[in-house]
Every structure is written in C-alpha cells, then in structure tokens.
Amino acid sequence: MVKVSLPRQFMSYTDLIGDFESQGTTIQSVLGELVDTYPFLKVQLYNNDRALRNFVNLFVNEQMEVNLSASIPSCSRIKIIVAVAGG
C-alpha cells in the first residue's frame, strides 16, 4: 500500500488524521484516487490545464519526482510538499 503524506495546509480539505493510503501503481493513479476521495484537493494540486501546480512538489521515497506516470512500488511513501513564498 502506498502512503501519501499531505502538508498541513491541505489537511483541512480531508478528514484524515494521518496518511492517505492507496493501491495505485503510478503517482498519477495515487493522486487520482486522492482527489476522487477528497475532491476539494483537486484545485489545490492541479491548475486549469490539469497539470500539477508549480508550487506543488512530490517526493517518492525521499526522491523528488516530476514524472506522474512513473511506476512506484507498493510500499512507497509519497510526500506532497508545498513551496511557500512571500515577504
């Protein structure tokens, strides 16, 4: 089972207490299951072109990943990290 860690600012869009768990075999399928379960996350993760927003970074087993169609082992951990800017 793949585990997904969400940033604190996204937790309010879910009823999760811990990690989201998925049976997905690619990053895209895991994220698809996540937004199917919690639809309000879709606008947080994706832009109007259905691409990941520029400030959303994904780490699979501690390695940054940009290829959403990449296969992932069933025991993987995906961390969603949101870049914060401002001054």
C-alpha positions as a Markdown table, in Angstrom:
| # | Residue | x | y | z |
|---|---|---|---|---|
| 1 | Met | 0.0 | 0.0 | 0.0 |
| 2 | Val | 1.3 | 3.5 | -1.0 |
| 3 | Lys | 1.2 | 6.1 | 1.8 |
| 4 | Val | 0.7 | 9.8 | 1.0 |
| 5 | Ser | 1.7 | 12.5 | 3.4 |
| 6 | Leu | -0.1 | 15.8 | 2.9 |
| 7 | Pro | 1.1 | 19.2 | 4.0 |
| 8 | Arg | -0.8 | 20.7 | 7.0 |
| 9 | Gln | -2.4 | 23.3 | 4.7 |
| 10 | Phe | -4.1 | 20.5 | 2.7 |
| 11 | Met | -5.4 | 18.5 | 5.7 |
| 12 | Ser | -8.4 | 20.8 | 6.2 |
| 13 | Tyr | -9.7 | 19.6 | 2.9 |
| 14 | Thr | -9.8 | 16.0 | 4.2 |
| 15 | Asp | -11.0 | 14.0 | 7.2 |
| 16 | Leu | -7.6 | 12.4 | 7.5 |
| 17 | Ile | -5.8 | 12.1 | 10.8 |
| 18 | Gly | -2.7 | 10.5 | 9.3 |
| 19 | Asp | -1.5 | 9.4 | 5.9 |
| 20 | Phe | -3.8 | 8.7 | 2.9 |
| 21 | Glu | -3.4 | 5.1 | 1.7 |
| 22 | Ser | -3.7 | 4.0 | -1.9 |
| 23 | Gln | -3.4 | 0.8 | -4.1 |
| 24 | Gly | -2.2 | 2.9 | -7.0 |
| 25 | Thr | 0.8 | 1.8 | -9.0 |
| 26 | Thr | 1.8 | 5.1 | -10.5 |
| 27 | Ile | 2.0 | 8.6 | -9.0 |
| 28 | Gln | -0.8 | 9.7 | -11.2 |
| 29 | Ser | -3.1 | 6.9 | -10.1 |
| 30 | Val | -2.4 | 7.5 | -6.5 |
| 31 | Leu | -3.1 | 11.3 | -6.8 |
| 32 | Gly | -6.2 | 10.4 | -8.9 |
| 33 | Glu | -7.5 | 8.3 | -6.0 |
| 34 | Leu | -6.7 | 11.0 | -3.5 |
| 35 | Val | -8.7 | 13.7 | -5.4 |
| 36 | Asp | -11.5 | 11.3 | -6.1 |
| 37 | Thr | -11.8 | 10.7 | -2.3 |
| 38 | Tyr | -11.2 | 14.4 | -1.4 |
| 39 | Pro | -12.4 | 16.5 | -4.4 |
| 40 | Phe | -11.5 | 19.8 | -2.8 |
| 41 | Leu | -7.9 | 18.9 | -3.1 |
| 42 | Lys | -8.1 | 18.9 | -6.9 |
| 43 | Val | -7.9 | 22.7 | -7.2 |
| 44 | Gln | -5.1 | 22.8 | -4.6 |
| 45 | Leu | -3.0 | 20.3 | -6.6 |
| 46 | Tyr | -3.8 | 21.0 | -10.2 |
| 47 | Asn | -4.1 | 24.0 | -12.5 |
| 48 | Asn | -6.8 | 24.5 | -15.2 |
| 49 | Asp | -4.7 | 22.5 | -17.6 |
| 50 | Arg | -4.8 | 19.5 | -15.3 |
| 51 | Ala | -1.0 | 19.8 | -14.6 |
| 52 | Leu | 0.4 | 19.9 | -11.1 |
| 53 | Arg | 0.7 | 23.5 | -9.8 |
| 54 | Asn | 4.2 | 24.9 | -9.9 |
| 55 | Phe | 4.4 | 25.2 | -6.1 |
| 56 | Val | 3.5 | 21.5 | -5.5 |
| 57 | Asn | 6.5 | 19.2 | -5.2 |
| 58 | Leu | 6.3 | 15.4 | -4.9 |
| 59 | Phe | 8.8 | 13.2 | -3.2 |
| 60 | Val | 8.7 | 9.4 | -3.6 |
| 61 | Asn | 10.7 | 7.6 | -1.0 |
| 62 | Glu | 12.7 | 10.9 | -0.3 |
| 63 | Gln | 13.5 | 11.5 | -4.0 |
| 64 | Met | 11.9 | 14.4 | -5.9 |
| 65 | Glu | 9.7 | 13.1 | -8.8 |
| 66 | Val | 8.2 | 15.1 | -11.7 |
| 67 | Asn | 7.1 | 12.2 | -13.9 |
| 68 | Leu | 3.5 | 11.5 | -12.8 |
| 69 | Ser | 3.3 | 8.3 | -14.9 |
| 70 | Ala | 6.3 | 6.8 | -13.0 |
| 71 | Ser | 5.6 | 3.4 | -11.5 |
| 72 | Ile | 6.0 | 3.1 | -7.8 |
| 73 | Pro | 6.5 | 0.1 | -5.5 |
| 74 | Ser | 3.5 | -0.8 | -3.3 |
| 75 | Cys | 5.5 | 0.0 | -0.1 |
| 76 | Ser | 6.3 | 3.6 | -1.3 |
| 77 | Arg | 5.7 | 6.8 | 0.6 |
| 78 | Ile | 4.8 | 10.0 | -1.3 |
| 79 | Lys | 5.2 | 13.3 | 0.4 |
| 80 | Ile | 3.5 | 16.3 | -1.1 |
| 81 | Ile | 5.5 | 19.5 | -0.3 |
| 82 | Val | 4.1 | 22.9 | -1.0 |
| 83 | Ala | 6.5 | 25.7 | -1.6 |
| 84 | Val | 5.7 | 28.9 | 0.2 |
| 85 | Ala | 6.7 | 32.3 | -0.9 |
| 86 | Gly | 6.1 | 35.8 | 0.2 |
| 87 | Gly | 7.7 | 38.6 | 2.0 |
